[in-house]
Amino acid sequence: MDKTAEHLMLIGATALLYPAEMGATQRQAAFDSILYAQLVANKNAGSRFTNYDAWHAAYREAYRQLGWIKLASTYDLKQLGQPAPNAHIQPLEAWLKIRSICHEAVFAGVTAGLNRSVEGFRHLRRFSAQDDAQGTKLVVELGLLKPGPALDLCSITVHLDTPLADLSQAMSLKGEAEFHGVSLLLDDRRFQHQRDELQALMKTKDAKGEYRFDPYAPVTGVDHE
């Protein structure tokens, strides 16, 4: 893949890129699955900020139960704010290259979507960042949805030494970052029997918690920056 998707959907702490022309059925299956997996992980393992390893294990298991098949996975650890000991590419870039995804296009797509409205930044920060006495913990996931449907997801957990004043400043601070990458393909036969029930349930949950934000949705009202 030499270019990324045109649109961005924010689902909890996941920033998901997807092709604008992608069919509604596949798109909805992915959107609902991501939200469901996050909510199940919250219920079974508590906050992602408290015990991320347990939360992420529950998050991945929820996909499996829905019928998503794991194709590949990776893990890496990086100290932020320290010079790289060699010229090796960074963990996130390496994962994207393994999956034949242009990392520049992914970053450009996420940035373009977030720049459409300040509400996008507010949404992502609300779900992905938590300040405490030791600084800030940032748990965010970048995702790419492709026909299949297939998902390439990379969860990034960052421990920052100082409070996070602005999401865009996070990677300029010192701390430790973990990268968990996974690629999933939906078994539509297994998913089909729960599709309608899942969609209805996630619609209800989202109405109560405002878990999803679409930067490309038509703007209503005057509160738009």
N, CA and C atoms as a LAMMPS dump frame, in Angstrom:
ITEM: TIMESTEP
0
ITEM: NUMBER OF ATOMS
675
ITEM: BOX BOUNDS ff ff ff
-5.0000000000000000e+02 5.0000000000000000e+02
-5.0000000000000000e+02 5.0000000000000000e+02
-5.0000000000000000e+02 5.0000000000000000e+02
ITEM: ATOMS id mol type element x y z
1 1 1 N 0.845 -1.194 0
2 1 2 C 0 0 0
3 1 3 C 0.88 1.245 0
4 2 1 N 0.772 2.078 -1.013
5 2 2 C 1.627 3.26 -1.106
6 2 3 C 0.904 4.534 -0.713
7 3 1 N -0.343 4.403 -0.314
8 3 2 C -1.05 5.572 0.193
9 3 3 C -2.053 5.112 1.238
10 4 1 N -2.446 5.998 2.107
11 4 2 C -3.338 5.62 3.175
12 4 3 C -4.756 6.059 2.866
13 5 1 N -5.653 5.798 3.798
14 5 2 C -7.053 6.142 3.611
15 5 3 C -7.253 7.645 3.732
16 6 1 N -8.393 8.088 3.22
17 6 2 C -8.659 9.513 3.188
18 6 3 C -9.347 10.035 4.436
19 7 1 N -10.064 9.182 5.159
20 7 2 C -10.867 9.649 6.275
21 7 3 C -10.375 9.098 7.613
22 8 1 N -10.739 9.81 8.669
23 8 2 C -10.338 9.453 10.026
24 8 3 C -11.578 9.334 10.894
25 9 1 N -11.639 8.277 11.698
26 9 2 C -12.668 8.132 12.716
27 9 3 C -11.98 7.919 14.055
28 10 1 N -12.4 8.666 15.073
29 10 2 C -11.872 8.504 16.416
30 10 3 C -12.846 7.652 17.21
31 11 1 N -12.354 6.536 17.727
32 11 2 C -13.167 5.599 18.492
33 11 3 C -12.474 5.393 19.83
34 12 1 N -12.957 6.046 20.87
35 12 2 C -12.24 6.018 22.128
36 12 3 C -10.846 6.574 21.919
37 13 1 N -9.836 5.772 22.268
38 13 2 C -8.45 6.205 22.095
39 13 3 C -7.834 5.705 20.8
40 14 1 N -8.656 5.223 19.876
41 14 2 C -8.17 4.729 18.585
42 14 3 C -8.42 5.749 17.491
43 15 1 N -7.375 6.095 16.764
44 15 2 C -7.485 6.963 15.588
45 15 3 C -7.405 6.053 14.375
46 16 1 N -8.55 5.83 13.73
47 16 2 C -8.648 4.848 12.657
48 16 3 C -8.804 5.52 11.303
49 17 1 N -7.888 5.222 10.391
50 17 2 C -7.971 5.688 9.011
51 17 3 C -8.685 4.644 8.159
52 18 1 N -9.512 5.109 7.227
53 18 2 C -10.237 4.177 6.366
54 18 3 C -10.507 4.819 5.013
55 19 1 N -10.647 4.023 3.966
56 19 2 C -10.921 4.57 2.636
57 19 3 C -12.323 5.171 2.581
58 20 1 N -12.416 6.355 2.01
59 20 2 C -13.715 7.024 1.919
60 20 3 C -14.712 6.201 1.124
61 21 1 N -14.218 5.417 0.171
62 21 2 C -15.12 4.653 -0.695
63 21 3 C -15.434 3.266 -0.141
64 22 1 N -14.967 2.95 1.043
65 22 2 C -15.176 1.619 1.61
66 22 3 C -16.657 1.386 1.896
67 23 1 N -17.111 0.164 1.673
68 23 2 C -18.505 -0.174 1.887
69 23 3 C -18.946 0.026 3.325
70 24 1 N -20.178 0.455 3.502
71 24 2 C -20.696 0.776 4.826
72 24 3 C -20.733 -0.441 5.744
73 25 1 N -21.004 -1.62 5.206
74 25 2 C -21.111 -2.819 6.036
75 25 3 C -19.775 -3.189 6.665
76 26 1 N -18.713 -3.203 5.868
77 26 2 C -17.395 -3.512 6.4
78 26 3 C -16.915 -2.419 7.349
79 27 1 N -17.17 -1.19 6.986
80 27 2 C -16.755 -0.062 7.831
81 27 3 C -17.44 -0.139 9.194
82 28 1 N -18.734 -0.397 9.199
83 28 2 C -19.476 -0.463 10.452
84 28 3 C -19.022 -1.627 11.316
85 29 1 N -18.71 -2.753 10.691
86 29 2 C -18.227 -3.91 11.447
87 29 3 C -16.947 -3.568 12.197
88 30 1 N -16.045 -2.847 11.546
89 30 2 C -14.789 -2.464 12.19
90 30 3 C -15.024 -1.446 13.294
91 31 1 N -15.819 -0.412 13.012
92 31 2 C -16.105 0.617 14.02
93 31 3 C -16.713 -0.014 15.277
94 32 1 N -17.705 -0.87 15.082
95 32 2 C -18.385 -1.486 16.22
96 32 3 C -17.459 -2.425 16.978
97 33 1 N -16.627 -3.159 16.257
98 33 2 C -15.706 -4.102 16.9
99 33 3 C -14.687 -3.375 17.766
100 34 1 N -14.156 -2.27 17.269
101 34 2 C -13.156 -1.513 18.032
102 34 3 C -13.771 -0.969 19.321
103 35 1 N -14.952 -0.388 19.215
104 35 2 C -15.588 0.149 20.416
105 35 3 C -15.937 -0.973 21.385
106 36 1 N -16.475 -2.058 20.862
107 36 2 C -16.833 -3.195 21.714
108 36 3 C -15.601 -3.726 22.447
109 37 1 N -14.495 -3.902 21.742
110 37 2 C -13.279 -4.437 22.355
111 37 3 C -12.781 -3.526 23.465
112 38 1 N -12.86 -2.219 23.269
113 38 2 C -12.433 -1.291 24.315
114 38 3 C -13.341 -1.377 25.538
115 39 1 N -14.638 -1.429 25.312
116 39 2 C -15.582 -1.484 26.435
117 39 3 C -15.467 -2.8 27.198
118 40 1 N -15.291 -3.907 26.48
119 40 2 C -15.107 -5.198 27.15
120 40 3 C -13.828 -5.2 27.978
121 41 1 N -12.753 -4.639 27.431
122 41 2 C -11.491 -4.571 28.171
123 41 3 C -11.647 -3.709 29.425
124 42 1 N -12.387 -2.589 29.313
125 42 2 C -12.64 -1.75 30.49
126 42 3 C -13.377 -2.536 31.573
127 43 1 N -14.352 -3.325 31.143
128 43 2 C -15.166 -4.094 32.09
129 43 3 C -14.375 -5.225 32.733
130 44 1 N -13.579 -5.926 31.943
131 44 2 C -12.898 -7.125 32.439
132 44 3 C -11.547 -6.853 33.083
133 45 1 N -10.895 -5.753 32.716
134 45 2 C -9.536 -5.5 33.219
135 45 3 C -9.375 -4.139 33.872
136 46 1 N -10.44 -3.333 33.913
137 46 2 C -10.318 -2.01 34.504
138 46 3 C -9.729 -1.013 33.525
139 47 1 N -9.266 0.102 34.042
140 47 2 C -8.738 1.178 33.207
141 47 3 C -7.472 0.767 32.487
142 48 1 N -7.348 1.207 31.25
143 48 2 C -6.12 0.964 30.486
144 48 3 C -4.926 1.666 31.117
145 49 1 N -5.175 2.697 31.893
146 49 2 C -4.09 3.453 32.526
147 49 3 C -3.56 2.761 33.781
148 50 1 N -4.358 1.906 34.402
149 50 2 C -3.972 1.262 35.659
150 50 3 C -3.138 0.014 35.435
151 51 1 N -3.616 -0.869 34.562
152 51 2 C -2.886 -2.114 34.267
153 51 3 C -3.001 -2.366 32.778
154 52 1 N -2.132 -1.741 32.006
155 52 2 C -2.274 -1.803 30.557
156 52 3 C -2.091 -3.209 30.011
157 53 1 N -1.179 -3.977 30.569
158 53 2 C -0.939 -5.32 30.038
159 53 3 C -2.21 -6.166 30.114
160 54 1 N -2.895 -6.133 31.266
161 54 2 C -4.133 -6.888 31.42
162 54 3 C -5.217 -6.312 30.512
163 55 1 N -5.266 -4.982 30.429
164 55 2 C -6.278 -4.345 29.586
165 55 3 C -6.074 -4.727 28.12
166 56 1 N -4.839 -4.686 27.654
167 56 2 C -4.571 -4.97 26.247
168 56 3 C -4.835 -6.437 25.921
169 57 1 N -4.548 -7.335 26.872
170 57 2 C -4.846 -8.752 26.654
171 57 3 C -6.355 -8.961 26.513
172 58 1 N -7.143 -8.276 27.35
173 58 2 C -8.597 -8.385 27.268
174 58 3 C -9.112 -7.75 25.977
175 59 1 N -8.472 -6.685 25.554
176 59 2 C -8.834 -5.986 24.313
177 59 3 C -8.644 -6.901 23.11
178 60 1 N -7.512 -7.581 23.053
179 60 2 C -7.232 -8.491 21.935
180 60 3 C -8.174 -9.701 21.969
181 61 1 N -8.47 -10.191 23.167
182 61 2 C -9.35 -11.35 23.29
183 61 3 C -10.756 -11.029 22.79
184 62 1 N -11.209 -9.792 23
185 62 2 C -12.542 -9.396 22.544
186 62 3 C -12.646 -9.482 21.024
187 63 1 N -11.594 -9.097 20.331
188 63 2 C -11.588 -9.245 18.872
189 63 3 C -11.72 -10.71 18.469
190 64 1 N -10.985 -11.562 19.149
191 64 2 C -11.03 -12.988 18.819
192 64 3 C -12.444 -13.539 18.988
193 65 1 N -13.109 -13.135 20.05
194 65 2 C -14.462 -13.626 20.308
195 65 3 C -15.442 -13.145 19.242
196 66 1 N -15.191 -11.988 18.666
197 66 2 C -16.07 -11.465 17.624
198 66 3 C -15.835 -12.14 16.269
199 67 1 N -14.695 -12.811 16.127
200 67 2 C -14.409 -13.476 14.865
201 67 3 C -13.27 -12.856 14.075
202 68 1 N -12.467 -11.997 14.714
203 68 2 C -11.307 -11.42 14.039
204 68 3 C -10.124 -12.369 14.204
205 69 1 N -9.458 -12.69 13.111
206 69 2 C -8.347 -13.629 13.09
207 69 3 C -7.027 -12.86 13.076
208 70 1 N -6.125 -13.202 13.985
209 70 2 C -4.817 -12.532 14.042
210 70 3 C -3.913 -13.034 12.928
211 71 1 N -3.388 -12.106 12.141
212 71 2 C -2.478 -12.442 11.056
213 71 3 C -1.019 -12.232 11.443
214 72 1 N -0.754 -11.213 12.271
215 72 2 C 0.616 -10.886 12.666
216 72 3 C 0.565 -9.998 13.902
217 73 1 N 1.67 -9.968 14.646
218 73 2 C 1.758 -9.093 15.817
219 73 3 C 3.216 -8.769 16.092
220 74 1 N 3.431 -7.715 16.858
221 74 2 C 4.793 -7.297 17.202
222 74 3 C 4.78 -6.526 18.509
223 75 1 N 5.961 -6.405 19.12
224 75 2 C 6.114 -5.622 20.356
225 75 3 C 7.478 -4.955 20.332
226 76 1 N 7.535 -3.72 20.837
227 76 2 C 8.821 -3.022 20.922
228 76 3 C 8.761 -2.016 22.064
229 77 1 N 9.938 -1.593 22.53
230 77 2 C 10.064 -0.656 23.643
231 77 3 C 11.093 0.395 23.264
232 78 1 N 10.813 1.668 23.616
233 78 2 C 11.729 2.749 23.258
234 78 3 C 11.78 3.783 24.38
235 79 1 N 12.991 4.269 24.674
236 79 2 C 13.169 5.377 25.603
237 79 3 C 13.096 6.683 24.823
238 80 1 N 12.16 7.543 25.188
239 80 2 C 12.01 8.823 24.499
240 80 3 C 13.021 9.835 25.014
241 81 1 N 13.343 10.784 24.175
242 81 2 C 14.237 11.859 24.58
243 81 3 C 15.691 11.478 24.63
244 82 1 N 16.052 10.289 24.129
245 82 2 C 17.441 9.84 24.1
246 82 3 C 17.874 9.641 22.654
247 83 1 N 19.123 9.976 22.34
248 83 2 C 19.583 9.79 20.959
249 83 3 C 19.578 8.32 20.589
250 84 1 N 19.169 8.054 19.354
251 84 2 C 19.144 6.668 18.879
252 84 3 C 20.567 6.137 18.755
253 85 1 N 20.838 4.898 19.241
254 85 2 C 22.187 4.343 19.188
255 85 3 C 22.625 3.975 17.772
256 86 1 N 21.69 3.89 16.851
257 86 2 C 22.043 3.541 15.482
258 86 3 C 21.015 4.149 14.557
259 87 1 N 21.088 3.816 13.319
260 87 2 C 20.224 4.437 12.31
261 87 3 C 18.955 3.615 12.046
262 88 1 N 18.659 2.649 12.9
263 88 2 C 17.479 1.812 12.689
264 88 3 C 16.207 2.648 12.744
265 89 1 N 15.224 2.254 11.959
266 89 2 C 13.964 2.993 11.962
267 89 3 C 13.241 2.767 13.286
268 90 1 N 12.328 3.666 13.618
269 90 2 C 11.62 3.629 14.88
270 90 3 C 10.545 2.539 14.872
271 91 1 N 10.105 2.092 16.079
272 91 2 C 9.176 0.953 16.154
273 91 3 C 7.902 1.11 15.342
274 92 1 N 7.237 2.255 15.45
275 92 2 C 5.984 2.426 14.721
276 92 3 C 6.218 2.395 13.219
277 93 1 N 7.254 3.085 12.773
278 93 2 C 7.583 3.084 11.345
279 93 3 C 7.931 1.678 10.874
280 94 1 N 8.655 0.936 11.714
281 94 2 C 9.037 -0.428 11.347
282 94 3 C 7.805 -1.318 11.19
283 95 1 N 6.848 -1.195 12.097
284 95 2 C 5.633 -2.009 12.019
285 95 3 C 4.862 -1.696 10.748
286 96 1 N 4.74 -0.414 10.433
287 96 2 C 4.018 -0.034 9.225
288 96 3 C 4.722 -0.551 7.974
289 97 1 N 6.04 -0.507 7.969
290 97 2 C 6.777 -1.011 6.815
291 97 3 C 6.576 -2.517 6.652
292 98 1 N 6.561 -3.25 7.775
293 98 2 C 6.327 -4.688 7.714
294 98 3 C 4.982 -4.984 7.067
295 99 1 N 3.996 -4.127 7.357
296 99 2 C 2.658 -4.315 6.818
297 99 3 C 2.484 -3.644 5.457
298 100 1 N 3.575 -3.184 4.849
299 100 2 C 3.567 -2.53 3.534
300 100 3 C 2.669 -1.299 3.519
301 101 1 N 2.759 -0.509 4.589
302 101 2 C 1.97 0.715 4.727
303 101 3 C 2.929 1.9 4.745
304 102 1 N 2.628 2.918 3.972
305 102 2 C 3.456 4.116 3.928
306 102 3 C 3.248 4.936 5.204
307 103 1 N 4.272 5.006 6.065
308 103 2 C 4.086 5.679 7.354
309 103 3 C 3.852 7.174 7.19
310 104 1 N 4.472 7.788 6.163
311 104 2 C 4.238 9.22 5.955
312 104 3 C 2.773 9.492 5.64
313 105 1 N 2.167 8.615 4.861
314 105 2 C 0.76 8.79 4.507
315 105 3 C -0.146 8.589 5.711
316 106 1 N 0.201 7.639 6.584
317 106 2 C -0.59 7.418 7.792
318 106 3 C -0.556 8.661 8.68
319 107 1 N 0.643 9.18 8.942
320 107 2 C 0.747 10.366 9.795
321 107 3 C 0.04 11.564 9.17
322 108 1 N 0.163 11.696 7.857
323 108 2 C -0.505 12.806 7.174
324 108 3 C -2.017 12.663 7.265
325 109 1 N -2.527 11.436 7.145
326 109 2 C -3.958 11.214 7.225
327 109 3 C -4.513 11.514 8.601
328 110 1 N -3.817 11.069 9.641
329 110 2 C -4.256 11.347 11.01
330 110 3 C -4.213 12.848 11.281
331 111 1 N -3.128 13.491 10.892
332 111 2 C -2.981 14.923 11.122
333 111 3 C -4.065 15.714 10.402
334 112 1 N -4.333 15.36 9.141
335 112 2 C -5.349 16.069 8.368
336 112 3 C -6.72 15.95 9.023
337 113 1 N -7.047 14.762 9.517
338 113 2 C -8.336 14.573 10.168
339 113 3 C -8.452 15.356 11.46
340 114 1 N -7.401 15.319 12.284
341 114 2 C -7.432 16.031 13.553
342 114 3 C -7.459 17.543 13.357
343 115 1 N -6.811 18.014 12.303
344 115 2 C -6.758 19.452 12.058
345 115 3 C -8.08 20.036 11.583
346 116 1 N -9.036 19.199 11.286
347 116 2 C -10.331 19.703 10.831
348 116 3 C -11.132 20.348 11.959
349 117 1 N -10.852 19.966 13.194
350 117 2 C -11.615 20.5 14.318
351 117 3 C -10.842 20.303 15.613
352 118 1 N -10.861 21.306 16.47
353 118 2 C -10.214 21.179 17.773
354 118 3 C -10.907 20.119 18.609
355 119 1 N -12.168 19.815 18.305
356 119 2 C -12.894 18.804 19.054
357 119 3 C -12.259 17.426 18.893
358 120 1 N -11.609 17.189 17.763
359 120 2 C -10.935 15.917 17.573
360 120 3 C -9.798 15.73 18.566
361 121 1 N -9.005 16.77 18.765
362 121 2 C -7.924 16.708 19.742
363 121 3 C -8.487 16.511 21.15
364 122 1 N -9.565 17.211 21.462
365 122 2 C -10.175 17.093 22.781
366 122 3 C -10.685 15.68 23.022
367 123 1 N -11.316 15.109 21.999
368 123 2 C -11.818 13.749 22.123
369 123 3 C -10.678 12.774 22.379
370 124 1 N -9.629 12.844 21.567
371 124 2 C -8.523 11.9 21.684
372 124 3 C -7.821 12.029 23.036
373 125 1 N -7.646 13.261 23.5
374 125 2 C -6.994 13.463 24.782
375 125 3 C -7.844 12.925 25.928
376 126 1 N -9.162 13.084 25.827
377 126 2 C -10.059 12.632 26.899
378 126 3 C -9.947 11.13 27.114
379 127 1 N -9.774 10.373 26.033
380 127 2 C -9.724 8.921 26.157
381 127 3 C -8.309 8.368 26.266
382 128 1 N -7.316 9.117 25.857
383 128 2 C -5.975 8.531 25.743
384 128 3 C -4.958 9.04 26.76
385 129 1 N -5.259 10.083 27.526
386 129 2 C -4.27 10.654 28.433
387 129 3 C -4.804 10.761 29.853
388 130 1 N -3.934 10.494 30.811
389 130 2 C -4.296 10.625 32.225
390 130 3 C -3.095 11.151 32.994
391 131 1 N -3.295 12.261 33.694
392 131 2 C -2.241 12.857 34.506
393 131 3 C -2.269 12.26 35.911
394 132 1 N -1.074 12.123 36.513
395 132 2 C -0.978 11.705 37.907
396 132 3 C 0.243 12.371 38.523
397 133 1 N 0.587 11.983 39.75
398 133 2 C 1.687 12.621 40.46
399 133 3 C 3.031 12.391 39.78
400 134 1 N 3.154 11.309 39.034
401 134 2 C 4.42 10.988 38.361
402 134 3 C 4.53 11.603 36.969
403 135 1 N 3.468 12.219 36.481
404 135 2 C 3.507 12.811 35.146
405 135 3 C 2.245 12.486 34.38
406 136 1 N 2.389 11.885 33.207
407 136 2 C 1.237 11.558 32.36
408 136 3 C 1.42 10.177 31.739
409 137 1 N 0.331 9.457 31.652
410 137 2 C 0.336 8.203 30.898
411 137 3 C -0.544 8.417 29.679
412 138 1 N 0.01 8.138 28.523
413 138 2 C -0.687 8.281 27.254
414 138 3 C -0.848 6.904 26.628
415 139 1 N -2.097 6.525 26.343
416 139 2 C -2.389 5.248 25.702
417 139 3 C -3.231 5.541 24.473
418 140 1 N -2.634 5.435 23.311
419 140 2 C -3.318 5.771 22.071
420 140 3 C -3.067 4.676 21.045
421 141 1 N -3.991 4.517 20.122
422 141 2 C -3.847 3.482 19.104
423 141 3 C -4.068 4.084 17.722
424 142 1 N -3.149 3.809 16.811
425 142 2 C -3.323 4.178 15.416
426 142 3 C -3.766 2.938 14.648
427 143 1 N -4.766 3.107 13.789
428 143 2 C -5.28 1.97 13.057
429 143 3 C -5.532 2.294 11.602
430 144 1 N -5.451 1.273 10.775
431 144 2 C -5.747 1.406 9.351
432 144 3 C -6.716 0.298 8.967
433 145 1 N -7.857 0.683 8.433
434 145 2 C -8.877 -0.262 7.998
435 145 3 C -8.78 -0.457 6.495
436 146 1 N -8.755 -1.715 6.069
437 146 2 C -8.661 -2.051 4.656
438 146 3 C -9.785 -3.02 4.293
439 147 1 N -10.108 -3.119 3.003
440 147 2 C -11.154 -4.05 2.582
441 147 3 C -10.867 -5.458 3.078
442 148 1 N -11.923 -6.162 3.432
443 148 2 C -11.819 -7.523 3.97
444 148 3 C -12.991 -7.853 4.885
445 149 1 N -13.234 -7.066 5.961
446 149 2 C -12.354 -5.983 6.385
447 149 3 C -11.134 -6.508 7.141
448 150 1 N -10.043 -5.754 7.073
449 150 2 C -8.823 -6.074 7.787
450 150 3 C -8.376 -4.841 8.561
451 151 1 N -7.79 -5.067 9.727
452 151 2 C -7.317 -3.982 10.592
453 151 3 C -5.834 -4.148 10.881
454 152 1 N -5.087 -3.077 10.712
455 152 2 C -3.715 -2.992 11.207
456 152 3 C -3.74 -1.987 12.348
457 153 1 N -3.439 -2.44 13.567
458 153 2 C -3.534 -1.602 14.75
459 153 3 C -2.185 -1.536 15.449
460 154 1 N -1.813 -0.349 15.897
461 154 2 C -0.595 -0.197 16.685
462 154 3 C -0.915 0.635 17.918
463 155 1 N -0.913 -0.017 19.083
464 155 2 C -1.158 0.653 20.348
465 155 3 C 0.155 1.188 20.904
466 156 1 N 0.131 2.446 21.327
467 156 2 C 1.331 3.106 21.84
468 156 3 C 1.054 3.557 23.267
469 157 1 N 1.854 3.065 24.201
470 157 2 C 1.738 3.451 25.604
471 157 3 C 2.97 4.254 25.978
472 158 1 N 2.76 5.487 26.416
473 158 2 C 3.872 6.376 26.723
474 158 3 C 3.772 6.829 28.174
475 159 1 N 4.876 6.675 28.915
476 159 2 C 4.977 7.193 30.273
477 159 3 C 5.818 8.462 30.214
478 160 1 N 5.197 9.598 30.483
479 160 2 C 5.89 10.881 30.435
480 160 3 C 6.234 11.351 31.843
481 161 1 N 7.391 12.021 31.971
482 161 2 C 7.865 12.452 33.276
483 161 3 C 7.198 13.724 33.768
484 162 1 N 6.521 14.435 32.884
485 162 2 C 5.855 15.681 33.25
486 162 3 C 4.424 15.658 32.742
487 163 1 N 3.535 16.465 33.352
488 163 2 C 2.144 16.504 32.893
489 163 3 C 2.049 16.883 31.429
490 164 1 N 1.072 16.345 30.772
491 164 2 C 0.878 16.594 29.351
492 164 3 C 0.015 17.836 29.165
493 165 1 N 0.626 18.927 28.748
494 165 2 C -0.111 20.174 28.552
495 165 3 C -0.828 20.182 27.216
496 166 1 N -0.222 19.492 26.239
497 166 2 C -0.804 19.487 24.897
498 166 3 C -0.432 18.173 24.231
499 167 1 N -1.402 17.494 23.623
500 167 2 C -1.154 16.197 22.987
501 167 3 C -0.039 16.259 21.969
502 168 1 N 0.072 17.366 21.23
503 168 2 C 1.067 17.469 20.177
504 168 3 C 2.482 17.565 20.717
505 169 1 N 2.638 17.845 22.038
506 169 2 C 3.964 17.979 22.62
507 169 3 C 4.481 16.673 23.206
508 170 1 N 3.643 15.627 23.19
509 170 2 C 3.969 14.416 23.929
510 170 3 C 5.316 13.824 23.545
511 171 1 N 5.567 13.684 22.259
512 171 2 C 6.752 12.969 21.849
513 171 3 C 8.025 13.791 21.96
514 172 1 N 7.916 15.077 22.367
515 172 2 C 9.102 15.89 22.581
516 172 3 C 9.59 15.775 24.023
517 173 1 N 8.873 15.063 24.883
518 173 2 C 9.223 14.926 26.281
519 173 3 C 9.93 13.595 26.528
520 174 1 N 10.515 13.486 27.726
521 174 2 C 11.222 12.266 28.078
522 174 3 C 10.26 11.251 28.687
523 175 1 N 10.533 9.994 28.455
524 175 2 C 9.692 8.95 29.001
525 175 3 C 9.966 7.627 28.313
526 176 1 N 9.076 6.67 28.537
527 176 2 C 9.212 5.337 27.968
528 176 3 C 7.982 5.024 27.138
529 177 1 N 8.179 4.419 25.987
530 177 2 C 7.061 4.096 25.099
531 177 3 C 7.087 2.611 24.742
532 178 1 N 5.905 1.979 24.804
533 178 2 C 5.736 0.601 24.378
534 178 3 C 4.871 0.577 23.122
535 179 1 N 5.174 -0.324 22.216
536 179 2 C 4.436 -0.45 20.958
537 179 3 C 3.925 -1.885 20.813
538 180 1 N 2.605 -2.015 20.668
539 180 2 C 1.995 -3.316 20.411
540 180 3 C 1.282 -3.244 19.068
541 181 1 N 1.733 -4.012 18.11
542 181 2 C 1.104 -4.022 16.796
543 181 3 C 0.392 -5.342 16.54
544 182 1 N -0.755 -5.28 15.884
545 182 2 C -1.482 -6.49 15.533
546 182 3 C -2.239 -6.263 14.233
547 183 1 N -2.313 -7.285 13.407
548 183 2 C -3.092 -7.251 12.171
549 183 3 C -4.18 -8.305 12.264
550 184 1 N -5.402 -7.912 11.912
551 184 2 C -6.568 -8.764 12.087
552 184 3 C -7.387 -8.819 10.803
553 185 1 N -7.979 -9.965 10.546
554 185 2 C -8.885 -10.143 9.409
555 185 3 C -10.194 -10.709 9.931
556 186 1 N -11.319 -10.12 9.528
557 186 2 C -12.609 -10.559 10.038
558 186 3 C -13.106 -11.805 9.304
559 187 1 N -13.469 -12.818 10.08
560 187 2 C -14.152 -13.994 9.549
561 187 3 C -15.635 -13.644 9.516
562 188 1 N -16.114 -13.261 8.349
563 188 2 C -17.483 -12.76 8.251
564 188 3 C -18.517 -13.82 8.608
565 189 1 N -18.213 -15.065 8.378
566 189 2 C -19.151 -16.138 8.718
567 189 3 C -19.404 -16.181 10.222
568 190 1 N -18.337 -16.048 11.015
569 190 2 C -18.476 -16.055 12.468
570 190 3 C -19.107 -14.761 12.976
571 191 1 N -18.848 -13.675 12.279
572 191 2 C -19.333 -12.371 12.734
573 191 3 C -20.792 -12.129 12.375
574 192 1 N -21.25 -12.739 11.311
575 192 2 C -22.544 -12.412 10.724
576 192 3 C -23.703 -12.528 11.707
577 193 1 N -23.723 -13.583 12.52
578 193 2 C -24.874 -13.828 13.382
579 193 3 C -25.001 -12.812 14.514
580 194 1 N -23.929 -12.047 14.793
581 194 2 C -23.982 -11.067 15.87
582 194 3 C -23.89 -9.625 15.364
583 195 1 N -23.859 -9.456 14.055
584 195 2 C -23.646 -8.138 13.463
585 195 3 C -24.705 -7.117 13.91
586 196 1 N -25.975 -7.455 13.733
587 196 2 C -27.044 -6.501 14.03
588 196 3 C -27.132 -6.187 15.52
589 197 1 N -26.985 -7.222 16.344
590 197 2 C -27.055 -7.021 17.796
591 197 3 C -25.898 -6.157 18.273
592 198 1 N -24.705 -6.404 17.745
593 198 2 C -23.54 -5.617 18.125
594 198 3 C -23.71 -4.161 17.719
595 199 1 N -24.183 -3.926 16.509
596 199 2 C -24.364 -2.557 16.041
597 199 3 C -25.362 -1.804 16.922
598 200 1 N -26.467 -2.448 17.273
599 200 2 C -27.465 -1.803 18.121
600 200 3 C -26.904 -1.509 19.51
601 201 1 N -26.144 -2.457 20.062
602 201 2 C -25.572 -2.278 21.389
603 201 3 C -24.55 -1.147 21.4
604 202 1 N -23.678 -1.105 20.381
605 202 2 C -22.655 -0.067 20.351
606 202 3 C -23.262 1.313 20.097
607 203 1 N -24.347 1.363 19.362
608 203 2 C -25.035 2.627 19.149
609 203 3 C -25.575 3.157 20.471
610 204 1 N -26.114 2.267 21.285
611 204 2 C -26.626 2.656 22.598
612 204 3 C -25.499 3.106 23.515
613 205 1 N -24.409 2.348 23.56
614 205 2 C -23.269 2.698 24.405
615 205 3 C -22.674 4.035 23.989
616 206 1 N -22.553 4.246 22.686
617 206 2 C -21.947 5.471 22.183
618 206 3 C -22.809 6.687 22.515
619 207 1 N -24.119 6.515 22.482
620 207 2 C -25.011 7.625 22.808
621 207 3 C -24.848 8.049 24.258
622 208 1 N -24.496 7.118 25.122
623 208 2 C -24.33 7.421 26.538
624 208 3 C -22.944 7.992 26.845
625 209 1 N -21.927 7.521 26.117
626 209 2 C -20.566 7.918 26.463
627 209 3 C -19.857 8.775 25.447
628 210 1 N -20.456 9.009 24.279
629 210 2 C -19.822 9.77 23.202
630 210 3 C -18.412 9.24 22.93
631 211 1 N -18.351 7.957 22.629
632 211 2 C -17.067 7.297 22.414
633 211 3 C -16.488 7.562 21.028
634 212 1 N -17.341 7.948 20.063
635 212 2 C -16.871 8.109 18.696
636 212 3 C -16.996 9.563 18.249
637 213 1 N -16.015 9.968 17.468
638 213 2 C -16.034 11.327 16.913
639 213 3 C -15.564 11.262 15.47
640 214 1 N -16.379 11.806 14.579
641 214 2 C -16.081 11.804 13.153
642 214 3 C -15.689 13.206 12.71
643 215 1 N -14.392 13.456 12.473
644 215 2 C -13.964 14.801 12.043
645 215 3 C -14.549 15.207 10.694
646 216 1 N -15.021 14.236 9.918
647 216 2 C -15.538 14.527 8.583
648 216 3 C -17.067 14.644 8.547
649 217 1 N -17.699 14.525 9.706
650 217 2 C -19.146 14.67 9.761
651 217 3 C -19.528 16.128 9.483
652 218 1 N -20.671 16.371 8.864
653 218 2 C -21.117 17.752 8.623
654 218 3 C -21.194 18.538 9.926
655 219 1 N -20.741 19.778 9.885
656 219 2 C -20.725 20.617 11.076
657 219 3 C -22.095 21.234 11.282
658 220 1 N -22.601 21.098 12.505
659 220 2 C -23.876 21.738 12.855
660 220 3 C -23.639 22.697 13.998
661 221 1 N -24.416 23.786 14.035
662 221 2 C -24.223 24.771 15.087
663 221 3 C -23.057 25.684 14.801
664 222 1 N -22.635 26.431 15.816
665 222 2 C -21.59 27.434 15.629
666 222 3 C -20.338 27.117 16.415
667 223 1 N -20.349 26.018 17.216
668 223 2 C -19.195 25.708 18.05
669 223 3 C -18.197 24.902 17.245
670 224 1 N -17.595 25.537 16.253
671 224 2 C -16.613 24.851 15.395
672 224 3 C -15.429 25.768 15.213
673 225 1 N -14.21 25.198 15.414
674 225 2 C -12.997 26.006 15.331
675 225 3 C -12.128 25.489 14.198
